[in-house]
Amino acid sequence: MAKNVEKVSFSMTAIDGLKPTEGKRRLVWDSGVNGLGLRIMPTGVKTFFFQMRFNGEVVRVTIGRYTGTAASVQKARKLAAQYLNDINNGIDPRPEKKTAEAATFGDLLTGY
């Protein structure tokens, strides 16, 4: 049985209208950018994240808090689009993975 997936076109008005669920976190997905989500904690804190499968593994990257401004929505969409592009190009979008891969590549160059 499929889970109910809540999708909304992320805008300030839409996000401001999303209320927390008592006792558990609520996940809402952007209908405009694939993989962009909003986590709403019972306290009311809203945080953007990106989630997608990469090499069979679910990858989740926290983007940042919703600040109640259009700029935070635009930033979240821009970063999610970059992460999606990374995945489409075979790159793990998690910052710690990028750092590890860069260090490994740098070590190879130094060794060469």
JOTALIN-V763801 format. One record per pair of residues at least 6 apart in sequence whose C-alpha atoms are under 7 Angstrom apart, sorted by the first residue. I is the first residue (numbers start at 0). GAP is how many residues later the second one is. If there is no record, write none. Layout:
BEGIN
I:GAP  I:GAP
END
This chain:
BEGIN
5:22  5:23  6:21  6:22  6:23  6:24  7:21  7:22  7:23  8:21  8:22  8:23  9:20  10:62  11:56  11:57  11:58  19:6  19:20  19:21  19:22  19:24  20:21  21:20  22:19  23:17  23:18  24:14  24:15  24:16  24:17  25:13  25:14  25:15  26:10  26:11  26:12  26:13  27:9  27:10  27:11  28:7  28:8  28:9  29:6  29:7  32:44  32:48  34:15  34:16  34:17  34:45  35:13  35:14  35:15  35:44  36:11  36:12  36:13  37:8  37:9  37:10  37:11  38:7  38:8  38:9  39:6  39:7  45:19  45:20  46:17  46:18  46:19  47:14  47:15  47:16  47:17  47:18  47:28  48:11  48:12  48:13  48:14  49:10  49:11  49:12  49:13  49:30  50:7  50:8  50:9  50:10  51:6  51:7  51:8  52:6  53:33  53:38  60:33  62:13  65:6  82:10  85:6  85:7  86:6  91:6
END
